[in-house]
Amino acid sequence: MLNDLSLTQLKTILDQAHTTIVLLGPAPTYDQVASATAFYLALKDLKSEVSFCAPNEVSFPDLLGLEEIKQKLGNKDLSISFDYSETAVDKVSYHIDEEAGKFYLVVKPQKGHKPLDPDLVSFDLIGAQADVIFLFGIHAYDVLEHLYEHHAEVYENATVVTVHSFEPEIGDLKLDVSGKSCWSEATLALIEKLGLELTGEGASNLLMAIDQATDWLTSFTATADTFEAVATLLRAGGKRLRKPVVNVPAVTAMGGFIPASEVIMERTTRTPFEAALEKARERKLQEGDQTNVSLQEIKNNSLSKEERLLSGQTSNIKSKKKQKQHSSASNQPSQLNPTKDKMRDKNYVP
């Protein structure tokens, strides 16, 4: 559960922070990615200097905003690099044109050497700095690989906040998202309690993750709070995905047909009836018979050996029962149709 005291402390720290980093682990779940992305987008609207990183590429086509995730920590310093030869560079200098507002870096080659080829110069942003670092689903620093190995001092100088379903050993503030149906439901509560503004993309991500975690709100893990969270996300502009299409048979195992009103998923497999119909047609064509296949023949072909045997037994039982009833009726005297002589007898009582 989210601790109110920790949230109060975190709100104060965020208000004073200038740079923030949101980090995911090497193999985050769909729910964790949706939560971290929604939280990052909410922070981005509040503060301009927010980075979103993960040690590996993250790919969930349904989720929005994943193009913001970088595999490199830090974008504070501009780095200029080129192939270097000790005899090719004589002097490096710079000057500033205050009127034009331009900074010039000059690389002067030694006499007798060609000038530096501009096509071989590369530019990059390096150098990490953060006041607050959020770790989503991360229980140890070493799982961050290069995002921690070359930047250990960044973590030491920042307030590290872990967001997890338990309390890991690392972190200055630990937010426990357990007690909710999923991470995304808890993240919505975190965003609201920190006074952040939820974006439409973030709301859509949280909605899709809640749907997946609760099987489209049919799971017993979905509580009244879950439905309230869904309502909040819809009001914030969140969009829900349709339930994914899966293969389902049109006939149940007991042979009963599913009502059309209840079939909400696309069927791509053939029913036993359809398979039998196709086989019967093929046999007729092979025999050179172009007549239509009878429904009784199709029905017989669609039945298994056991079902045909059971059907035959049932028919025999019904036939014998009918014969027995007919025999009993023929042996009984006819009292319902008295003869004329009996009708003339005044003492006759039917």
Number of C-alpha atoms within 10 A of each C-alpha: 12 19 11 11 8 14 17 12 11 18 15 11 14 18 11 10 16 15 18 24 23 21 28 25 24 16 16 17 16 20 19 23 28 31 25 27 26 28 25 25 23 21 23 18 13 15 15 11 16 19 23 25 21 22 21 17 13 21 11 11 7 13 19 18 14 17 10 12 20 17 15 18 24 20 15 13 11 11 12 11 11 13 9 9 8 8 11 17 17 12 10 10 9 9 10 11 9 8 6 7 7 9 11 10 11 11 15 16 18 14 11 8 12 11 13 16 9 8 7 9 11 11 10 11 14 14 15 20 22 21 18 24 24 23 24 22 23 22 19 14 16 12 16 20 14 15 20 16 12 12 15 12 12 20 18 10 12 18 21 21 20 26 27 19 19 15 15 16 10 15 21 12 17 24 24 18 23 15 13 19 20 24 30 31 28 24 22 23 16 18 16 12 14 15 12 18 17 23 20 20 21 28 32 25 29 35 27 23 28 26 21 17 21 17 14 17 17 10 13 9 15 20 14 9 12 20 14 12 21 24 13 16 24 16 12 17 15 21 18 19 14 9 12 7 11 10 10 16 17 20 15 11 8 6 9 9 11 12 9 8 6 7 12 11 13 13 14 12 12 13 16 19 17 14 14 19 19 13 15 19 17 13 12 14 12 10 9 9 12 10 9 9 15 10 11 9 12 20 15 15 18 20 15 11 11 9 12 15 12 12 14 12 12 12 12 12 12 12 12 12 12 11 12 12 11 11 11 9 11 10 8 8 9 10 9 7 9 12 10 8 8 12 13 9 9 7 8 10 8 9
